[in-house]
Amino acid sequence: MTTLTATAARKEFFDLVKKAAQGHKTYRIQHPQGAAVLMSEEDYEGLLETLELLSLPDFRKRLKSSIKQMKSGETVSLTEVFGDKP
């Protein structure tokens, strides 16, 4: 994450927004009264979704179990699940 002063961010604002939106860059903008973060809406929505999933009871346990199954080869192919393509 790149840190900029509010003054520098103001000078480069449109370029920063473009880089955040199109390049998934994140910027920390420092101001004497506190800091703010500039990120793409897509990244922000993904962060919120991740937080929501992690707040579900037993989600972490089920995720770890799924990863363990995947690493040990206890998986099935999409064809086995959904059959051949029409």
Phi and psi in radians as a Rosetta constraint file:
Dihedral C 1 N 2 CA 2 C 2 CIRCULARHARMONIC -1.546 0.35
Dihedral N 2 CA 2 C 2 N 3 CIRCULARHARMONIC 2.367 0.35
Dihedral C 2 N 3 CA 3 C 3 CIRCULARHARMONIC -1.858 0.35
Dihedral N 3 CA 3 C 3 N 4 CIRCULARHARMONIC 2.323 0.35
Dihedral C 3 N 4 CA 4 C 4 CIRCULARHARMONIC -2.297 0.35
Dihedral N 4 CA 4 C 4 N 5 CIRCULARHARMONIC 2.724 0.35
Dihedral C 4 N 5 CA 5 C 5 CIRCULARHARMONIC -1.329 0.35
Dihedral N 5 CA 5 C 5 N 6 CIRCULARHARMONIC 2.798 0.35
Dihedral C 5 N 6 CA 6 C 6 CIRCULARHARMONIC -1.072 0.35
Dihedral N 6 CA 6 C 6 N 7 CIRCULARHARMONIC -0.613 0.35
Dihedral C 6 N 7 CA 7 C 7 CIRCULARHARMONIC -1.128 0.35
Dihedral N 7 CA 7 C 7 N 8 CIRCULARHARMONIC -0.802 0.35
Dihedral C 7 N 8 CA 8 C 8 CIRCULARHARMONIC -1.136 0.35
Dihedral N 8 CA 8 C 8 N 9 CIRCULARHARMONIC -0.710 0.35
Dihedral C 8 N 9 CA 9 C 9 CIRCULARHARMONIC -1.112 0.35
Dihedral N 9 CA 9 C 9 N 10 CIRCULARHARMONIC -0.674 0.35
Dihedral C 9 N 10 CA 10 C 10 CIRCULARHARMONIC -1.092 0.35
Dihedral N 10 CA 10 C 10 N 11 CIRCULARHARMONIC -0.719 0.35
Dihedral C 10 N 11 CA 11 C 11 CIRCULARHARMONIC -1.147 0.35
Dihedral N 11 CA 11 C 11 N 12 CIRCULARHARMONIC -0.573 0.35
Dihedral C 11 N 12 CA 12 C 12 CIRCULARHARMONIC -1.902 0.35
Dihedral N 12 CA 12 C 12 N 13 CIRCULARHARMONIC 0.290 0.35
Dihedral C 12 N 13 CA 13 C 13 CIRCULARHARMONIC -0.880 0.35
Dihedral N 13 CA 13 C 13 N 14 CIRCULARHARMONIC -0.929 0.35
Dihedral C 13 N 14 CA 14 C 14 CIRCULARHARMONIC -1.124 0.35
Dihedral N 14 CA 14 C 14 N 15 CIRCULARHARMONIC -0.660 0.35
Dihedral C 14 N 15 CA 15 C 15 CIRCULARHARMONIC -1.172 0.35
Dihedral N 15 CA 15 C 15 N 16 CIRCULARHARMONIC -0.697 0.35
Dihedral C 15 N 16 CA 16 C 16 CIRCULARHARMONIC -1.112 0.35
Dihedral N 16 CA 16 C 16 N 17 CIRCULARHARMONIC -0.760 0.35
Dihedral C 16 N 17 CA 17 C 17 CIRCULARHARMONIC -1.078 0.35
Dihedral N 17 CA 17 C 17 N 18 CIRCULARHARMONIC -0.759 0.35
Dihedral C 17 N 18 CA 18 C 18 CIRCULARHARMONIC -1.078 0.35
Dihedral N 18 CA 18 C 18 N 19 CIRCULARHARMONIC -0.814 0.35
Dihedral C 18 N 19 CA 19 C 19 CIRCULARHARMONIC -1.141 0.35
Dihedral N 19 CA 19 C 19 N 20 CIRCULARHARMONIC -0.656 0.35
Dihedral C 19 N 20 CA 20 C 20 CIRCULARHARMONIC -1.173 0.35
Dihedral N 20 CA 20 C 20 N 21 CIRCULARHARMONIC -0.802 0.35
Dihedral C 20 N 21 CA 21 C 21 CIRCULARHARMONIC -1.243 0.35
Dihedral N 21 CA 21 C 21 N 22 CIRCULARHARMONIC -0.720 0.35
Dihedral C 21 N 22 CA 22 C 22 CIRCULARHARMONIC -1.693 0.35
Dihedral N 22 CA 22 C 22 N 23 CIRCULARHARMONIC -0.469 0.35
Dihedral C 22 N 23 CA 23 C 23 CIRCULARHARMONIC -1.967 0.35
Dihedral N 23 CA 23 C 23 N 24 CIRCULARHARMONIC 0.120 0.35
Dihedral C 23 N 24 CA 24 C 24 CIRCULARHARMONIC 0.933 0.35
Dihedral N 24 CA 24 C 24 N 25 CIRCULARHARMONIC 0.692 0.35
Dihedral C 24 N 25 CA 25 C 25 CIRCULARHARMONIC -1.589 0.35
Dihedral N 25 CA 25 C 25 N 26 CIRCULARHARMONIC 2.610 0.35
Dihedral C 25 N 26 CA 26 C 26 CIRCULARHARMONIC -2.126 0.35
Dihedral N 26 CA 26 C 26 N 27 CIRCULARHARMONIC 2.382 0.35
Dihedral C 26 N 27 CA 27 C 27 CIRCULARHARMONIC -2.184 0.35
Dihedral N 27 CA 27 C 27 N 28 CIRCULARHARMONIC 2.361 0.35
Dihedral C 27 N 28 CA 28 C 28 CIRCULARHARMONIC -1.749 0.35
Dihedral N 28 CA 28 C 28 N 29 CIRCULARHARMONIC 2.125 0.35
Dihedral C 28 N 29 CA 29 C 29 CIRCULARHARMONIC -1.896 0.35
Dihedral N 29 CA 29 C 29 N 30 CIRCULARHARMONIC 1.996 0.35
Dihedral C 29 N 30 CA 30 C 30 CIRCULARHARMONIC -1.627 0.35
Dihedral N 30 CA 30 C 30 N 31 CIRCULARHARMONIC 2.343 0.35
Dihedral C 30 N 31 CA 31 C 31 CIRCULARHARMONIC -2.362 0.35
Dihedral N 31 CA 31 C 31 N 32 CIRCULARHARMONIC 2.641 0.35
Dihedral C 31 N 32 CA 32 C 32 CIRCULARHARMONIC -0.946 0.35
Dihedral N 32 CA 32 C 32 N 33 CIRCULARHARMONIC -0.477 0.35
Dihedral C 32 N 33 CA 33 C 33 CIRCULARHARMONIC -1.635 0.35
Dihedral N 33 CA 33 C 33 N 34 CIRCULARHARMONIC 0.067 0.35
Dihedral C 33 N 34 CA 34 C 34 CIRCULARHARMONIC 2.479 0.35
Dihedral N 34 CA 34 C 34 N 35 CIRCULARHARMONIC 3.121 0.35
Dihedral C 34 N 35 CA 35 C 35 CIRCULARHARMONIC -2.033 0.35
Dihedral N 35 CA 35 C 35 N 36 CIRCULARHARMONIC 2.748 0.35
Dihedral C 35 N 36 CA 36 C 36 CIRCULARHARMONIC -2.353 0.35
Dihedral N 36 CA 36 C 36 N 37 CIRCULARHARMONIC 2.814 0.35
Dihedral C 36 N 37 CA 37 C 37 CIRCULARHARMONIC -2.091 0.35
Dihedral N 37 CA 37 C 37 N 38 CIRCULARHARMONIC 2.373 0.35
Dihedral C 37 N 38 CA 38 C 38 CIRCULARHARMONIC -1.948 0.35
Dihedral N 38 CA 38 C 38 N 39 CIRCULARHARMONIC 2.144 0.35
Dihedral C 38 N 39 CA 39 C 39 CIRCULARHARMONIC -2.550 0.35
Dihedral N 39 CA 39 C 39 N 40 CIRCULARHARMONIC 2.891 0.35
Dihedral C 39 N 40 CA 40 C 40 CIRCULARHARMONIC -1.187 0.35
Dihedral N 40 CA 40 C 40 N 41 CIRCULARHARMONIC 2.681 0.35
Dihedral C 40 N 41 CA 41 C 41 CIRCULARHARMONIC -1.080 0.35
Dihedral N 41 CA 41 C 41 N 42 CIRCULARHARMONIC -0.668 0.35
Dihedral C 41 N 42 CA 42 C 42 CIRCULARHARMONIC -1.071 0.35
Dihedral N 42 CA 42 C 42 N 43 CIRCULARHARMONIC -0.770 0.35
Dihedral C 42 N 43 CA 43 C 43 CIRCULARHARMONIC -1.156 0.35
Dihedral N 43 CA 43 C 43 N 44 CIRCULARHARMONIC -0.690 0.35
Dihedral C 43 N 44 CA 44 C 44 CIRCULARHARMONIC -1.095 0.35
Dihedral N 44 CA 44 C 44 N 45 CIRCULARHARMONIC -0.811 0.35
Dihedral C 44 N 45 CA 45 C 45 CIRCULARHARMONIC -1.096 0.35
Dihedral N 45 CA 45 C 45 N 46 CIRCULARHARMONIC -0.686 0.35
Dihedral C 45 N 46 CA 46 C 46 CIRCULARHARMONIC -1.114 0.35
Dihedral N 46 CA 46 C 46 N 47 CIRCULARHARMONIC -0.685 0.35
Dihedral C 46 N 47 CA 47 C 47 CIRCULARHARMONIC -1.113 0.35
Dihedral N 47 CA 47 C 47 N 48 CIRCULARHARMONIC -0.784 0.35
Dihedral C 47 N 48 CA 48 C 48 CIRCULARHARMONIC -1.088 0.35
Dihedral N 48 CA 48 C 48 N 49 CIRCULARHARMONIC -0.726 0.35
Dihedral C 48 N 49 CA 49 C 49 CIRCULARHARMONIC -1.114 0.35
Dihedral N 49 CA 49 C 49 N 50 CIRCULARHARMONIC -0.731 0.35
Dihedral C 49 N 50 CA 50 C 50 CIRCULARHARMONIC -1.077 0.35
Dihedral N 50 CA 50 C 50 N 51 CIRCULARHARMONIC -0.784 0.35
Dihedral C 50 N 51 CA 51 C 51 CIRCULARHARMONIC -1.068 0.35
Dihedral N 51 CA 51 C 51 N 52 CIRCULARHARMONIC -0.702 0.35
Dihedral C 51 N 52 CA 52 C 52 CIRCULARHARMONIC -1.117 0.35
Dihedral N 52 CA 52 C 52 N 53 CIRCULARHARMONIC -0.780 0.35
Dihedral C 52 N 53 CA 53 C 53 CIRCULARHARMONIC -1.107 0.35
Dihedral N 53 CA 53 C 53 N 54 CIRCULARHARMONIC -0.751 0.35
Dihedral C 53 N 54 CA 54 C 54 CIRCULARHARMONIC -1.188 0.35
Dihedral N 54 CA 54 C 54 N 55 CIRCULARHARMONIC -0.316 0.35
Dihedral C 54 N 55 CA 55 C 55 CIRCULARHARMONIC -1.497 0.35
Dihedral N 55 CA 55 C 55 N 56 CIRCULARHARMONIC -0.169 0.35
Dihedral C 55 N 56 CA 56 C 56 CIRCULARHARMONIC -1.269 0.35
Dihedral N 56 CA 56 C 56 N 57 CIRCULARHARMONIC 2.409 0.35
Dihedral C 56 N 57 CA 57 C 57 CIRCULARHARMONIC -1.028 0.35
Dihedral N 57 CA 57 C 57 N 58 CIRCULARHARMONIC 2.372 0.35
Dihedral C 57 N 58 CA 58 C 58 CIRCULARHARMONIC 1.167 0.35
Dihedral N 58 CA 58 C 58 N 59 CIRCULARHARMONIC 0.069 0.35
Dihedral C 58 N 59 CA 59 C 59 CIRCULARHARMONIC -1.059 0.35
Dihedral N 59 CA 59 C 59 N 60 CIRCULARHARMONIC -0.823 0.35
Dihedral C 59 N 60 CA 60 C 60 CIRCULARHARMONIC -1.057 0.35
Dihedral N 60 CA 60 C 60 N 61 CIRCULARHARMONIC -0.727 0.35
Dihedral C 60 N 61 CA 61 C 61 CIRCULARHARMONIC -1.073 0.35
Dihedral N 61 CA 61 C 61 N 62 CIRCULARHARMONIC -0.817 0.35
Dihedral C 61 N 62 CA 62 C 62 CIRCULARHARMONIC -1.160 0.35
Dihedral N 62 CA 62 C 62 N 63 CIRCULARHARMONIC -0.656 0.35
Dihedral C 62 N 63 CA 63 C 63 CIRCULARHARMONIC -1.120 0.35
Dihedral N 63 CA 63 C 63 N 64 CIRCULARHARMONIC -0.821 0.35
Dihedral C 63 N 64 CA 64 C 64 CIRCULARHARMONIC -1.056 0.35
Dihedral N 64 CA 64 C 64 N 65 CIRCULARHARMONIC -0.705 0.35
Dihedral C 64 N 65 CA 65 C 65 CIRCULARHARMONIC -1.106 0.35
Dihedral N 65 CA 65 C 65 N 66 CIRCULARHARMONIC -0.736 0.35
Dihedral C 65 N 66 CA 66 C 66 CIRCULARHARMONIC -1.122 0.35
Dihedral N 66 CA 66 C 66 N 67 CIRCULARHARMONIC -0.718 0.35
Dihedral C 66 N 67 CA 67 C 67 CIRCULARHARMONIC -1.130 0.35
Dihedral N 67 CA 67 C 67 N 68 CIRCULARHARMONIC -0.736 0.35
Dihedral C 67 N 68 CA 68 C 68 CIRCULARHARMONIC -1.064 0.35
Dihedral N 68 CA 68 C 68 N 69 CIRCULARHARMONIC -0.773 0.35
Dihedral C 68 N 69 CA 69 C 69 CIRCULARHARMONIC -1.075 0.35
Dihedral N 69 CA 69 C 69 N 70 CIRCULARHARMONIC -0.725 0.35
Dihedral C 69 N 70 CA 70 C 70 CIRCULARHARMONIC -1.113 0.35
Dihedral N 70 CA 70 C 70 N 71 CIRCULARHARMONIC -0.787 0.35
Dihedral C 70 N 71 CA 71 C 71 CIRCULARHARMONIC -1.155 0.35
Dihedral N 71 CA 71 C 71 N 72 CIRCULARHARMONIC -0.533 0.35
Dihedral C 71 N 72 CA 72 C 72 CIRCULARHARMONIC -1.563 0.35
Dihedral N 72 CA 72 C 72 N 73 CIRCULARHARMONIC 0.060 0.35
Dihedral C 72 N 73 CA 73 C 73 CIRCULARHARMONIC 1.425 0.35
Dihedral N 73 CA 73 C 73 N 74 CIRCULARHARMONIC 0.236 0.35
Dihedral C 73 N 74 CA 74 C 74 CIRCULARHARMONIC -1.475 0.35
Dihedral N 74 CA 74 C 74 N 75 CIRCULARHARMONIC 1.023 0.35
Dihedral C 74 N 75 CA 75 C 75 CIRCULARHARMONIC -2.244 0.35
Dihedral N 75 CA 75 C 75 N 76 CIRCULARHARMONIC 2.913 0.35
Dihedral C 75 N 76 CA 76 C 76 CIRCULARHARMONIC -2.196 0.35
Dihedral N 76 CA 76 C 76 N 77 CIRCULARHARMONIC 2.705 0.35
Dihedral C 76 N 77 CA 77 C 77 CIRCULARHARMONIC -1.376 0.35
Dihedral N 77 CA 77 C 77 N 78 CIRCULARHARMONIC 2.875 0.35
Dihedral C 77 N 78 CA 78 C 78 CIRCULARHARMONIC -1.099 0.35
Dihedral N 78 CA 78 C 78 N 79 CIRCULARHARMONIC -0.613 0.35
Dihedral C 78 N 79 CA 79 C 79 CIRCULARHARMONIC -1.101 0.35
Dihedral N 79 CA 79 C 79 N 80 CIRCULARHARMONIC -0.694 0.35
Dihedral C 79 N 80 CA 80 C 80 CIRCULARHARMONIC -1.145 0.35
Dihedral N 80 CA 80 C 80 N 81 CIRCULARHARMONIC -0.587 0.35
Dihedral C 80 N 81 CA 81 C 81 CIRCULARHARMONIC -1.391 0.35
Dihedral N 81 CA 81 C 81 N 82 CIRCULARHARMONIC -0.848 0.35
Dihedral C 81 N 82 CA 82 C 82 CIRCULARHARMONIC -1.851 0.35
Dihedral N 82 CA 82 C 82 N 83 CIRCULARHARMONIC -0.121 0.35
Dihedral C 82 N 83 CA 83 C 83 CIRCULARHARMONIC 1.451 0.35
Dihedral N 83 CA 83 C 83 N 84 CIRCULARHARMONIC -3.108 0.35
Dihedral C 83 N 84 CA 84 C 84 CIRCULARHARMONIC -1.200 0.35
Dihedral N 84 CA 84 C 84 N 85 CIRCULARHARMONIC 2.702 0.35
Dihedral C 84 N 85 CA 85 C 85 CIRCULARHARMONIC -1.162 0.35
Dihedral N 85 CA 85 C 85 N 86 CIRCULARHARMONIC 2.515 0.35
